[in-house]
Amino acid sequence: MFENYKKSKVEQRNLTSRIAAQAYLWLLLVVLYAPILLIIIFSFTQSKVFGNWTGFTFGLYENLFTGYDAVSQVKVDPNLYRAIFFTVVIALSSALISTILGTLAAIGIYHMRTRDRKILTFMNSIPMINPDILTGISLFLLFVFLGISRGLGTVIAAHVVFCTPYVVLSVMPRLTKMNPNIYEAALDLGATPFQALRKVLIPMLKPGMISGFILAFTMSLDDFAVTFFTRGTIGLDTLSTYIYTDARKGGLTPELRPLITLLFVGILILLIVINIRQMRNSNTEDK
């Protein structure tokens, strides 16, 4: 009887723990996604004041794509489109360069001795745990010390610095799963090192490279601190710095709501597609 009582107590504690864990998870999801949900909802109203619902309309989406507000009969702030352009250029450029450098770095680290591999893996993790503001200030001081004029080039270089470690982290698991003798076998069959890299290693590492590219792209897309310190004074704005400047004026451009909605939906769809592909690849490898 005592054992039954003890067993029921354990089951009760487990049930309480599960309920608490699920409640915490739902609370976390609400806190994380409620602001995004509000932005999505109010992107379908023409009101200039966020939170004021004036009826369902696609007016803000039309304003965003045409560059003209038909209701107020004024042009949408042209600096917004400049910020979108620079954001996309910086994110794509830094993600592409980071993917190339990160993949090559991961291959080099993987083929090192165990002790050297651990040291470099630890060093690779430092930029990821560094606060963004510390990275931004460090790079700002470096560019000033070297006498490099800050602008688009320094922003891309700075983004490559903090994005590359994430690519290394994405590619390394693919290397550890790979048969280490495949590369040597390709060389034994007459392939040059470059041919073995291009035709053997790269195709096997492609899922990790794609994941690293997307991670680097999204990290670059939402960066603020590093961009703020390395952009210089030439008026170069990305979306994050544009929103910061806009908010300091006392409000946000209404067309930012549909833009944020489209970005969120696009990234969400992309992540779903990638996860489905990875699940299919995992099932294929298991078979």
C-alpha positions in Angstrom: 0.0 0.0 0.0 2.9 2.3 0.8 4.4 1.6 -2.6 1.1 2.5 -4.3 1.0 5.7 -2.4 4.6 6.5 -3.3 3.9 5.7 -7.0 0.9 7.9 -7.1 2.9 10.8 -5.6 5.6 10.4 -8.3 3.0 10.3 -11.0 1.4 13.4 -9.6 4.7 15.3 -9.5 5.4 14.2 -13.1 2.0 15.5 -14.2 2.5 18.8 -12.4 6.0 19.1 -14.1 4.5 18.5 -17.5 1.7 21.0 -17.0 4.2 23.6 -15.8 6.5 23.0 -18.7 3.7 23.2 -21.2 2.3 26.4 -19.6 5.8 27.9 -19.7 6.2 27.0 -23.4 2.8 28.5 -24.3 3.7 31.7 -22.3 7.0 31.9 -24.1 5.3 31.5 -27.5 2.8 34.2 -26.7 5.5 36.6 -25.6 7.6 35.9 -28.7 4.9 36.0 -31.3 2.3 38.3 -30.0 4.2 41.5 -31.2 4.6 39.9 -34.7 1.0 38.9 -34.8 -0.1 42.5 -33.9 2.1 43.9 -36.7 0.6 41.4 -39.2 -3.0 42.3 -38.1 -2.4 46.1 -38.3 -0.6 45.8 -41.7 -4.1 45.3 -43.1 -5.4 48.7 -42.0 -4.7 52.2 -43.5 -4.3 53.9 -40.1 -1.1 55.9 -39.6 -1.2 55.3 -35.9 -0.3 51.7 -34.8 -3.1 50.2 -32.8 -5.9 52.2 -34.4 -8.1 49.9 -36.6 -9.9 51.8 -39.4 -11.1 48.9 -41.5 -9.6 46.0 -43.5 -7.6 47.1 -46.5 -4.5 46.3 -48.6 -3.7 50.0 -48.8 -0.3 49.8 -47.0 0.8 47.0 -49.2 -0.2 49.1 -52.3 1.8 52.0 -50.8 4.8 49.8 -50.3 4.9 48.5 -53.8 3.9 51.6 -55.6 5.9 54.1 -53.5 2.9 56.4 -53.3 0.2 56.9 -50.7 -3.1 57.5 -52.6 -5.0 58.5 -49.5 -2.6 61.2 -48.3 -1.4 61.8 -51.9 2.3 61.8 -50.8 5.3 59.7 -51.7 6.5 57.0 -49.4 9.8 57.9 -47.8 12.5 57.1 -50.5 15.0 56.4 -47.7 12.9 53.3 -46.9 13.6 51.8 -50.3 17.3 52.7 -50.1 17.4 50.9 -46.7 15.7 47.8 -48.2 18.2 47.8 -51.1 21.3 48.0 -48.9 19.9 45.5 -46.5 19.4 42.9 -49.2 22.8 43.7 -50.8 24.7 43.4 -47.5 22.8 40.3 -46.3 23.3 38.4 -49.6 26.9 39.4 -50.0 27.9 38.7 -46.5 26.0 35.4 -46.5 27.6 34.2 -49.7 31.2 35.2 -48.6 30.6 33.7 -45.1 29.3 30.4 -46.6 32.5 30.1 -48.8 34.9 31.0 -46.0 33.0 29.0 -43.3 32.9 25.9 -45.4 36.6 26.0 -46.2 37.3 26.8 -42.5 35.2 23.8 -41.4 37.0 21.5 -43.7 40.4 22.7 -42.5 39.4 22.4 -38.9 38.0 18.9 -39.4 41.3 17.6 -40.8 43.4 19.0 -38.0 44.7 17.1 -35.0 42.2 16.6 -32.2 44.0 19.2 -29.9 44.2 21.9 -32.6 40.6 21.2 -33.6 39.3 21.7 -30.1 41.3 25.0 -29.8 40.0 26.4 -33.1 36.4 25.2 -32.4 36.6 27.1 -29.1 38.0 30.2 -30.9 35.2 29.9 -33.5 32.6 30.0 -30.7 33.9 33.3 -29.2 32.3 35.6 -31.9 29.0 33.9 -31.4 28.9 34.5 -27.6 30.3 38.0 -27.9 27.7 40.8 -27.4 27.0 42.4 -30.8 27.8 45.9 -29.4 31.3 44.6 -28.4 31.9 43.2 -31.9 30.7 46.5 -33.5 32.9 48.7 -31.3 35.9 46.4 -31.8 35.6 46.5 -35.6 34.9 50.2 -35.5 38.2 50.8 -33.7 40.0 48.5 -36.0 38.9 50.3 -39.1 39.8 53.7 -37.5 43.2 52.3 -36.5 43.9 51.0 -40.0 42.6 54.3 -41.6 39.9 52.5 -43.6 37.0 54.7 -44.7 33.8 53.3 -43.4 31.0 52.5 -45.8 29.3 49.6 -47.6 32.6 47.6 -47.8 33.3 47.8 -44.1 29.7 46.9 -43.2 29.9 43.8 -45.5 33.3 42.9 -44.0 32.0 43.3 -40.5 29.0 41.1 -41.2 31.2 38.4 -42.7 33.2 38.4 -39.5 30.3 37.6 -37.2 28.4 35.4 -39.7 31.2 33.0 -40.7 31.4 31.2 -37.3 27.7 30.2 -37.7 28.4 28.7 -41.1 31.3 26.7 -39.6 28.9 25.5 -36.9 26.4 24.4 -39.6 28.9 22.6 -41.8 30.8 20.7 -39.1 28.1 18.2 -38.2 27.9 17.1 -41.9 31.7 16.6 -41.9 31.6 14.4 -38.8 28.9 12.2 -40.4 30.9 11.8 -43.6 33.2 8.9 -44.3 36.7 10.4 -43.9 38.1 8.0 -46.5 36.0 9.4 -49.4 38.2 12.4 -50.1 41.4 10.2 -50.1 39.7 7.7 -52.4 38.9 10.4 -54.9 42.5 11.5 -54.9 43.7 7.9 -55.4 41.4 7.6 -58.4 43.2 10.5 -60.1 41.2 13.5 -59.0 43.0 16.7 -58.2 42.4 18.2 -54.7 40.2 20.9 -56.3 38.2 18.3 -58.2 37.8 16.2 -55.1 36.6 19.3 -53.2 34.2 20.4 -55.9 32.8 17.0 -56.9 33.0 15.0 -53.7 33.1 17.2 -50.6 30.9 20.1 -51.6 27.8 17.9 -52.8 28.0 16.0 -49.4 28.2 19.2 -47.5 25.5 21.1 -49.4 22.7 20.7 -46.8 25.0 22.2 -44.1 26.1 24.9 -46.5 22.5 25.9 -47.3 21.6 25.9 -43.6 24.7 28.1 -42.9 23.8 30.5 -45.7 20.3 31.0 -44.5 21.5 31.4 -40.9 24.1 34.0 -42.0 21.5 35.7 -44.2 19.0 36.1 -41.3 21.8 37.1 -38.9 22.9 39.8 -41.2 19.3 40.9 -42.0 18.4 41.8 -38.4 21.8 43.1 -37.2 21.8 46.6 -35.8 24.8 47.2 -33.5 27.6 46.0 -35.9 26.0 48.0 -38.8 25.6 51.1 -36.7 29.3 51.3 -35.7 30.7 50.3 -39.1 28.5 52.2 -41.6 30.3 55.5 -41.3 28.6 58.9 -41.8 27.7 58.6 -45.5 24.0 58.0 -44.8 24.1 54.3 -45.4 21.1 52.7 -43.8 19.8 49.2 -43.4 16.3 48.4 -42.2 17.4 48.1 -38.6 19.2 51.5 -38.6 16.4 53.0 -40.6 13.8 51.8 -38.1 16.0 53.1 -35.2 16.2 56.6 -36.9 12.5 56.6 -37.7 11.6 55.6 -34.1 13.7 58.5 -32.7 11.6 60.9 -34.7 8.5 59.9 -32.7 6.9 57.2 -34.8 7.3 54.5 -37.5 6.6 54.6 -41.2 3.3 52.7 -41.6 4.7 50.9 -44.7 7.1 49.1 -42.4 4.2 46.9 -41.1 3.5 45.2 -44.5 7.3 45.0 -45.1 7.9 43.2 -41.7 4.9 40.9 -42.4 6.3 39.9 -45.8 9.8 39.3 -44.4 8.4 37.2 -41.6 6.2 35.1 -43.9 9.0 34.6 -46.4 11.5 33.5 -43.9 9.0 31.2 -42.2 8.1 29.5 -45.6 11.8 29.2 -46.4 12.6 27.5 -43.0 9.6 25.1 -43.4 10.8 24.1 -46.9 14.4 23.6 -45.6 13.2 21.5 -42.6 11.1 19.3 -44.9 14.1 18.7 -47.2 16.4 17.9 -44.2 13.8 15.4 -42.9 13.6 13.8 -46.3 17.4 13.6 -46.6 17.7 12.1 -43.1 15.1 9.5 -43.9 16.9 8.7 -47.2 20.2 8.3 -45.3 18.6 6.1 -42.6 17.3 3.8 -45.4 
